[in-house]
Structures are given as C-alpha cells and as structure tokens.
Amino acid sequence: MDEPNHPAQRKYTKEQPRRWSARVDSADAFVFVMSEYDYGFSAPLKNAIDYLHHEWGYKPVGFVSYGGISGGTRAVQMIKQVVTTVRMMPLPEAYLFPLSASSWVRPVNFGPTRCWRRPPTPCSKSSGDGRRLCDRCEPSPPEPASAGRGQFR
C-alpha cells in the first residue's frame, strides 16, 4: 500500500504491484481459502484485495474457510461485502470446515477408507442379495427409487 496513486487509476510505480495486477487481471475466477480471525477475515486478505481495483471486476469468487466451531462462516459473510465493492461476483455457497478442540487432539485421517462404488467388472464376492462386494468397498447401495414428487433430486 505504498503506491502514490489510488488503485483505481492503475498507475503503479513499483514492480510488485505491477506483477500482482498482471496476475489478478489474467485470472478468470478466484477461490479464497481463508481462516476466521477474531470473528472476521484476516488483514493480509483485505490488503491483497485493496491493493488493486479494476483487476477484480466481474470475476467470480468462491470461498473455503476454516476456524472455530462456525467454520469461518462470519469471515465469509464479511468478506462478501468487501469483494462486491470491487465488483467481484461471490458464489452463494461456501465450503466451511469447523475446527473444534477435539479436532486438534485427535489425529484426523483423510486417507482412503471404505467407500461406496460400483466395480467396473464383476467381483468374485457377493452379498447374497445380488449386490457385489469389493475388497475395500461396502456392498453397493440399493438402486434409488425413481425421483417422484416430494423427493430430492
């Protein structure tokens, strides 16, 4: 924020703002991965947005947030007000990852576990009711009922 001119003028005198401007200008969309900091977004994220103006215009932006029991919900709601000011188009949905004290105590395994899937070739095992089993997989789920009135699609 040490430029002599307002970001809306796009008259950058230093190399770092020129590179940041070119990088943002060349992107088609953005995903901000952010934490919630004291019930809001972080200062470096706000500075990164404020450093430019026209380069953000009319580009979609999505959010992935984490923090506390709320998963960063408050930070996402606050930053949406900021990005609309520079004419970005925030997606209504966001991915939120709540972090509680227990998630820091217990290790979390994000690796492969048992999963639902239909094998591409018939398996040698069977559940007895016609559904097939794989070595790693649970029985394949029953076929869904036809989507009718009052059912989610």
MIKEKOL-715033 format. One line per field, with one value per atom (N, C-alpha, C): residue in one letter; residue number from 1; x, z, y. Coordinates in steps of 0.05 Angstrom, whole numbers. Layout:
<atoms>
r <- A,...
k <- NUM,...
c1 <- X,...
c3 <- Z,...
c2 <- Y,...
</atoms>
This chain:
<atoms>
r <- M,M,M,D,D,D,E,E,E,P,P,P,N,N,N,H,H,H,P,P,P,A,A,A,Q,Q,Q,R,R,R,K,K,K,Y,Y,Y,T,T,T,K,K,K,E,E,E,Q,Q,Q,P,P,P,R,R,R,R,R,R,W,W,W,S,S,S,A,A,A,R,R,R,V,V,V,D,D,D,S,S,S,A,A,A,D,D,D,A,A,A,F,F,F,V,V,V,F,F,F,V,V,V,M,M,M,S,S,S,E,E,E,Y,Y,Y,D,D,D,Y,Y,Y,G,G,G,F,F,F,S,S,S,A,A,A,P,P,P,L,L,L,K,K,K,N,N,N,A,A,A,I,I,I,D,D,D,Y,Y,Y,L,L,L,H,H,H,H,H,H,E,E,E,W,W,W,G,G,G,Y,Y,Y,K,K,K,P,P,P,V,V,V,G,G,G,F,F,F,V,V,V,S,S,S,Y,Y,Y,G,G,G,G,G,G,I,I,I,S,S,S,G,G,G,G,G,G,T,T,T,R,R,R,A,A,A,V,V,V,Q,Q,Q,M,M,M,I,I,I,K,K,K,Q,Q,Q,V,V,V,V,V,V,T,T,T,T,T,T,V,V,V,R,R,R,M,M,M,M,M,M,P,P,P,L,L,L,P,P,P,E,E,E,A,A,A,Y,Y,Y,L,L,L,F,F,F,P,P,P,L,L,L,S,S,S,A,A,A,S,S,S,S,S,S,W,W,W,V,V,V,R,R,R,P,P,P,V,V,V,N,N,N,F,F,F,G,G,G,P,P,P,T,T,T,R,R,R,C,C,C,W,W,W,R,R,R,R,R,R,P,P,P,P,P,P,T,T,T,P,P,P,C,C,C,S,S,S,K,K,K,S,S,S,S,S,S,G,G,G,D,D,D,G,G,G,R,R,R,R,R,R,L,L,L,C,C,C,D,D,D,R,R,R,C,C,C,E,E,E,P,P,P,S,S,S,P,P,P,P,P,P,E,E,E,P,P,P,A,A,A,S,S,S,A,A,A,G,G,G,R,R,R,G,G,G,Q,Q,Q,F,F,F,R,R,R
k <- 1,1,1,2,2,2,3,3,3,4,4,4,5,5,5,6,6,6,7,7,7,8,8,8,9,9,9,10,10,10,11,11,11,12,12,12,13,13,13,14,14,14,15,15,15,16,16,16,17,17,17,18,18,18,19,19,19,20,20,20,21,21,21,22,22,22,23,23,23,24,24,24,25,25,25,26,26,26,27,27,27,28,28,28,29,29,29,30,30,30,31,31,31,32,32,32,33,33,33,34,34,34,35,35,35,36,36,36,37,37,37,38,38,38,39,39,39,40,40,40,41,41,41,42,42,42,43,43,43,44,44,44,45,45,45,46,46,46,47,47,47,48,48,48,49,49,49,50,50,50,51,51,51,52,52,52,53,53,53,54,54,54,55,55,55,56,56,56,57,57,57,58,58,58,59,59,59,60,60,60,61,61,61,62,62,62,63,63,63,64,64,64,65,65,65,66,66,66,67,67,67,68,68,68,69,69,69,70,70,70,71,71,71,72,72,72,73,73,73,74,74,74,75,75,75,76,76,76,77,77,77,78,78,78,79,79,79,80,80,80,81,81,81,82,82,82,83,83,83,84,84,84,85,85,85,86,86,86,87,87,87,88,88,88,89,89,89,90,90,90,91,91,91,92,92,92,93,93,93,94,94,94,95,95,95,96,96,96,97,97,97,98,98,98,99,99,99,100,100,100,101,101,101,102,102,102,103,103,103,104,104,104,105,105,105,106,106,106,107,107,107,108,108,108,109,109,109,110,110,110,111,111,111,112,112,112,113,113,113,114,114,114,115,115,115,116,116,116,117,117,117,118,118,118,119,119,119,120,120,120,121,121,121,122,122,122,123,123,123,124,124,124,125,125,125,126,126,126,127,127,127,128,128,128,129,129,129,130,130,130,131,131,131,132,132,132,133,133,133,134,134,134,135,135,135,136,136,136,137,137,137,138,138,138,139,139,139,140,140,140,141,141,141,142,142,142,143,143,143,144,144,144,145,145,145,146,146,146,147,147,147,148,148,148,149,149,149,150,150,150,151,151,151,152,152,152,153,153,153
c1 <- 17,0,17,40,59,60,39,37,27,37,27,0,-9,-35,-56,-81,-103,-104,-110,-111,-130,-151,-170,-157,-135,-121,-103,-96,-78,-51,-42,-16,4,14,32,60,75,102,123,114,133,127,148,146,126,126,108,78,68,40,35,54,51,48,65,63,36,28,3,-20,-20,-41,-42,-20,-20,-30,-23,-32,-62,-73,-102,-117,-107,-120,-122,-102,-102,-120,-129,-145,-174,-188,-216,-234,-225,-241,-221,-232,-216,-230,-213,-222,-205,-217,-203,-205,-182,-180,-172,-189,-185,-193,-180,-188,-205,-219,-233,-215,-211,-192,-208,-211,-226,-253,-268,-295,-296,-274,-274,-252,-247,-226,-199,-178,-151,-143,-126,-117,-101,-84,-70,-89,-111,-130,-142,-150,-162,-142,-116,-96,-92,-92,-89,-111,-135,-158,-156,-150,-149,-126,-106,-83,-89,-111,-120,-149,-159,-187,-199,-193,-205,-200,-177,-169,-188,-202,-220,-248,-254,-281,-294,-318,-336,-325,-307,-297,-310,-317,-329,-309,-319,-301,-316,-303,-313,-297,-308,-295,-292,-269,-264,-254,-268,-260,-258,-243,-239,-236,-242,-238,-260,-254,-273,-296,-316,-339,-356,-354,-370,-358,-334,-321,-314,-313,-307,-331,-355,-379,-379,-372,-373,-353,-329,-309,-318,-331,-341,-363,-381,-402,-391,-370,-358,-342,-327,-311,-328,-352,-370,-377,-380,-385,-362,-338,-314,-311,-314,-310,-331,-355,-375,-369,-355,-347,-327,-311,-293,-305,-331,-347,-341,-332,-329,-357,-360,-385,-383,-389,-386,-407,-398,-416,-432,-457,-473,-464,-454,-445,-416,-409,-381,-376,-351,-343,-331,-343,-335,-324,-302,-290,-288,-307,-305,-282,-268,-246,-252,-255,-261,-236,-236,-213,-208,-229,-225,-211,-214,-201,-171,-162,-133,-121,-138,-128,-125,-146,-146,-135,-118,-110,-133,-134,-156,-143,-155,-145,-163,-151,-166,-160,-146,-138,-162,-157,-179,-189,-214,-227,-246,-265,-285,-303,-311,-327,-349,-368,-389,-378,-379,-374,-383,-389,-396,-372,-363,-339,-344,-324,-327,-330,-319,-322,-334,-348,-360,-339,-346,-328,-333,-314,-318,-334,-339,-355,-383,-402,-429,-441,-459,-472,-495,-502,-524,-550,-553,-577,-572,-551,-546,-527,-523,-504,-476,-456,-429,-412,-391,-373,-345,-330,-301,-285,-259,-242,-244,-244,-244,-271,-291,-317,-339,-358,-382,-400,-421,-440,-449,-453,-463,-491,-497,-523,-546,-569,-592,-598,-610,-617,-636,-633,-651,-679,-699,-726,-729,-747,-750,-757,-744,-749,-777,-793,-821,-826,-851,-860,-850,-839,-830,-804,-789,-763,-742,-719,-696,-684,-674,-661,-632
c3 <- 0,0,0,-13,-13,-40,-56,-82,-79,-94,-91,-103,-121,-134,-124,-127,-118,-137,-127,-143,-167,-165,-187,-212,-208,-230,-246,-234,-246,-255,-241,-246,-225,-229,-209,-215,-195,-198,-190,-176,-165,-179,-179,-193,-180,-154,-140,-147,-146,-154,-183,-200,-228,-232,-219,-221,-209,-186,-173,-192,-204,-222,-246,-258,-281,-274,-250,-242,-237,-223,-218,-244,-260,-285,-304,-303,-322,-312,-287,-277,-286,-288,-296,-271,-249,-225,-201,-177,-153,-133,-117,-94,-71,-51,-28,-6,2,25,48,68,90,117,137,164,176,197,211,233,234,253,269,295,313,300,292,282,254,240,214,197,174,156,165,153,161,147,159,147,121,119,94,70,75,53,45,64,58,43,51,38,9,5,-22,-41,-30,-46,-51,-30,-32,-49,-53,-68,-97,-107,-135,-135,-159,-161,-186,-209,-234,-241,-232,-239,-229,-207,-195,-209,-224,-233,-248,-239,-251,-253,-236,-235,-212,-217,-195,-174,-149,-127,-109,-101,-83,-57,-36,-10,2,14,31,57,79,104,126,146,169,194,216,242,261,285,307,300,317,313,289,281,259,232,231,206,189,201,186,173,182,170,171,194,198,180,176,159,130,121,94,89,108,105,104,120,120,94,85,61,36,36,13,9,31,28,15,22,11,-19,-27,-55,-73,-64,-81,-85,-67,-70,-94,-99,-122,-146,-145,-167,-173,-153,-156,-153,-162,-160,-142,-116,-97,-102,-101,-103,-77,-78,-53,-35,-45,-29,-20,2,12,25,25,39,66,87,114,129,143,158,187,204,232,246,262,278,307,321,349,364,390,406,402,398,394,368,348,322,325,344,348,365,381,399,385,370,356,328,318,290,272,250,230,206,197,174,150,131,106,84,91,70,62,44,34,56,58,76,60,73,58,43,20,3,-12,-20,-39,-66,-82,-110,-125,-149,-166,-181,-178,-192,-222,-238,-267,-278,-264,-271,-248,-253,-231,-211,-186,-165,-160,-147,-140,-115,-100,-76,-81,-65,-68,-40,-36,-10,-6,-25,-22,-34,-37,-48,-76,-89,-116,-118,-96,-96,-94,-107,-107,-86,-76,-57,-69,-62,-69,-44,-47,-23,-5,-16,0,5,-10,-10,5,13,26,3,10,-11,-26,-52,-67,-56,-56,-45,-62,-51,-67,-88,-110,-131,-120,-127,-117,-129,-113,-123,-144,-162,-183,-169,-179,-167,-173,-152,-156,-140,-137,-124,-94,-85,-58,-51,-71,-66,-76,-63,-72,-97,-114,-138,-137
c2 <- -24,0,25,23,45,59,55,68,97,116,143,148,131,135,115,122,105,81,56,32,35,51,54,67,81,94,75,53,33,45,64,77,67,42,30,39,47,57,36,15,-5,-32,-49,-74,-94,-96,-115,-110,-85,-81,-87,-83,-89,-119,-135,-164,-174,-163,-171,-164,-141,-132,-151,-158,-176,-203,-213,-240,-240,-220,-219,-214,-197,-190,-214,-232,-254,-278,-277,-299,-296,-319,-320,-320,-331,-334,-338,-337,-340,-358,-371,-386,-376,-364,-354,-375,-386,-404,-387,-386,-366,-376,-366,-373,-350,-357,-336,-326,-300,-288,-267,-272,-254,-247,-267,-264,-251,-249,-236,-248,-235,-243,-231,-241,-232,-207,-191,-166,-171,-191,-195,-200,-214,-218,-191,-175,-149,-131,-132,-116,-126,-152,-163,-153,-152,-142,-112,-97,-68,-57,-73,-64,-59,-72,-69,-60,-53,-46,-58,-47,-56,-85,-95,-122,-143,-138,-157,-157,-137,-132,-155,-162,-181,-210,-216,-244,-259,-284,-300,-306,-308,-315,-335,-357,-376,-376,-388,-387,-414,-420,-443,-431,-436,-424,-445,-438,-456,-439,-450,-436,-439,-446,-448,-466,-465,-482,-474,-448,-438,-444,-453,-460,-435,-412,-388,-374,-382,-370,-340,-329,-300,-286,-298,-286,-285,-307,-308,-287,-284,-264,-236,-231,-204,-198,-218,-213,-211,-222,-219,-189,-174,-146,-131,-140,-127,-134,-159,-166,-154,-150,-138,-108,-96,-68,-65,-85,-84,-99,-103,-114,-143,-158,-187,-200,-224,-238,-262,-259,-282,-303,-328,-351,-352,-360,-361,-383,-405,-427,-423,-435,-435,-461,-470,-494,-486,-495,-488,-512,-509,-530,-522,-531,-524,-538,-524,-536,-532,-555,-553,-564,-561,-570,-600,-616,-644,-651,-634,-639,-635,-619,-615,-637,-650,-670,-697,-704,-730,-726,-744,-742,-748,-734,-738,-751,-773,-788,-781,-768,-761,-781,-802,-822,-839,-857,-874,-893,-896,-914,-931,-943,-959,-939,-947,-928,-943,-928,-939,-936,-957,-954,-979,-976,-999,-1008,-1032,-1040,-1042,-1036,-1037,-1066,-1085,-1113,-1128,-1150,-1165,-1175,-1174,-1183,-1213,-1225,-1253,-1257,-1235,-1237,-1227,-1236,-1227,-1225,-1206,-1203,-1222,-1237,-1256,-1246,-1220,-1209,-1197,-1206,-1197,-1173,-1159,-1136,-1147,-1134,-1144,-1130,-1143,-1132,-1131,-1111,-1109,-1113,-1116,-1119,-1095,-1071,-1047,-1035,-1044,-1030,-1044,-1028,-1038,-1048,-1062,-1070,-1045,-1048,-1026,-1018,-993,-984,-994,-997,-1004,-983,-991,-973,-952,-926,-906,-909,-902,-903,-881,-884,-863,-837,-816,-790,-781,-780,-771,-746,-741,-716,-717,-695,-692,-704,-715,-726,-708,-708,-692,-705,-688,-698,-691
</atoms>
